[in-house]
Amino acid sequence: MFTIFMYIVAFSFLFLSYFMDKKKTLKALKKAWKSFENILPQFLSILVIIGIMLAVLSPEIISGLIGQKSGWLGMLIASLIGSITLIPGFVAFPLASALLKSGAGFMQIAVFISTLMMVGIVTIPVEIKYFGKKSDNTEK
């Protein structure tokens, strides 16, 4: 319901912008479309890689690898899996719940969710392309 509300708000502002200045709004929409076209190939390749990985790594296999008794090795495995998968938060948290119900450990799931949300090995090429490799914050 909140998502629908946010779409309504966004489209309302878009229409308001259009009525206030048609040229700027159309220019902004063209720029947005161009950006979407530029990122689409990388995004689709990421989705394909992730789809294949999720087909191979079922929740049962993952919970077997990161069970309560897996210890540090399980946390290392969880961090590696979390780092290389790209799952949105609204899918990750129910997955974490299912993994916990399947016997995964709390610490392993915490590491999995943390690395899933923060580390993006698969998304590094896209991030480098748009954000750059190094940030130089020194004043000259």
C-alpha positions as CSV (number, residue, x, y, z in Angstrom):
1,M,0.0,0.0,0.0
2,F,2.9,2.4,0.8
3,T,4.5,1.7,-2.5
4,I,1.3,2.6,-4.4
5,F,1.1,5.8,-2.4
6,M,4.7,6.7,-3.3
7,Y,4.0,6.0,-7.0
8,I,1.0,8.3,-6.8
9,V,3.1,11.0,-5.1
10,A,5.8,10.7,-7.7
11,F,3.5,10.8,-10.7
12,S,1.6,13.8,-9.1
13,F,4.9,15.7,-8.9
14,L,5.8,14.7,-12.4
15,F,2.4,16.0,-13.7
16,L,2.9,19.2,-11.6
17,S,6.4,19.6,-13.1
18,Y,5.0,19.0,-16.6
19,F,2.4,21.7,-16.2
20,M,4.9,24.2,-14.7
21,D,7.6,23.7,-17.4
22,K,7.0,21.2,-20.2
23,K,10.4,21.6,-21.8
24,K,12.4,21.0,-18.6
25,T,10.2,18.0,-17.7
26,L,10.5,16.4,-21.1
27,K,14.3,17.0,-21.0
28,A,14.5,15.4,-17.6
29,L,12.5,12.4,-18.8
30,K,14.7,12.0,-21.8
31,K,17.9,12.1,-19.6
32,A,16.3,9.6,-17.2
33,W,15.5,7.2,-20.1
34,K,19.0,7.6,-21.5
35,S,20.4,6.7,-18.0
36,F,18.1,3.7,-17.8
37,E,19.2,2.5,-21.3
38,N,22.9,2.8,-20.2
39,I,22.5,0.8,-17.0
40,L,20.2,-1.8,-18.4
41,P,22.8,-4.2,-20.0
42,Q,24.8,-4.4,-16.7
43,F,21.7,-4.8,-14.6
44,L,20.3,-7.6,-16.8
45,S,23.6,-9.4,-16.7
46,I,23.6,-9.1,-12.9
47,L,20.1,-10.5,-12.8
48,V,21.0,-13.5,-14.9
49,I,24.0,-14.3,-12.8
50,I,22.0,-14.0,-9.6
51,G,19.1,-16.1,-11.1
52,I,21.5,-18.9,-11.9
53,M,23.1,-18.7,-8.5
54,L,19.8,-18.8,-6.7
55,A,18.7,-21.8,-8.8
56,V,21.8,-23.7,-7.8
57,L,21.9,-22.6,-4.1
58,S,18.5,-23.5,-2.7
59,P,17.6,-22.4,0.9
60,E,18.1,-26.0,2.1
61,I,21.7,-26.1,0.7
62,I,22.5,-22.7,2.2
63,S,21.0,-23.6,5.6
64,G,23.1,-26.8,5.5
65,L,26.2,-24.7,5.0
66,I,25.4,-22.0,7.5
67,G,23.7,-24.1,10.2
68,Q,23.9,-23.3,13.9
69,K,26.9,-25.6,14.4
70,S,28.9,-24.4,11.5
71,G,30.7,-21.8,13.6
72,W,33.3,-19.5,12.0
73,L,33.3,-21.5,8.8
74,G,29.6,-21.0,8.5
75,M,30.0,-17.2,9.1
76,L,32.7,-17.1,6.5
77,I,30.5,-19.0,4.0
78,A,27.6,-16.7,4.8
79,S,29.7,-13.6,4.3
80,L,30.9,-14.9,0.9
81,I,27.4,-15.8,-0.2
82,G,26.0,-12.5,1.0
83,S,28.8,-10.6,-0.8
84,I,28.1,-12.2,-4.2
85,T,24.3,-12.3,-4.2
86,L,22.1,-9.4,-5.2
87,I,18.8,-9.7,-3.4
88,P,16.6,-6.7,-2.5
89,G,15.7,-6.2,1.2
90,F,12.1,-7.2,0.7
91,V,13.2,-10.6,-0.4
92,A,16.3,-11.0,1.8
93,F,14.5,-10.7,5.1
94,P,11.8,-13.3,4.4
95,L,14.7,-15.5,3.0
96,A,16.5,-15.0,6.3
97,S,13.4,-16.0,8.2
98,A,13.1,-19.2,6.1
99,L,16.7,-20.0,6.6
100,L,16.4,-19.6,10.4
101,K,13.4,-21.9,10.3
102,S,15.4,-24.4,8.3
103,G,18.1,-24.5,10.9
104,A,20.5,-21.7,10.1
105,G,22.3,-20.0,12.9
106,F,21.5,-16.4,14.1
107,M,25.1,-15.2,13.8
108,Q,25.4,-16.7,10.3
109,I,22.2,-15.0,9.2
110,A,23.3,-11.7,10.7
111,V,26.6,-11.9,8.7
112,F,24.7,-13.0,5.6
113,I,22.2,-10.1,5.7
114,S,25.0,-7.6,6.6
115,T,27.2,-8.5,3.7
116,L,24.1,-8.9,1.4
117,M,23.1,-5.3,2.1
118,M,26.6,-3.7,2.2
119,V,29.0,-5.6,0.0
120,G,28.4,-6.0,-3.7
121,I,31.0,-8.0,-5.5
122,V,28.6,-8.7,-8.4
123,T,27.7,-5.0,-8.6
124,I,31.3,-3.6,-8.5
125,P,31.5,-3.1,-12.3
126,V,28.4,-1.0,-12.4
127,E,29.4,0.9,-9.2
128,I,32.9,1.6,-10.6
129,K,31.4,2.8,-13.9
130,Y,29.0,5.3,-12.2
131,F,30.9,6.2,-9.0
132,G,34.5,5.8,-10.1
133,K,37.3,3.7,-8.6
134,K,38.7,6.1,-6.1
135,S,37.4,9.2,-4.3
136,D,40.0,11.9,-3.8
137,N,38.7,14.1,-1.0
138,T,41.9,16.0,-0.4
139,E,41.8,19.7,-0.8
140,K,44.3,21.4,-3.2
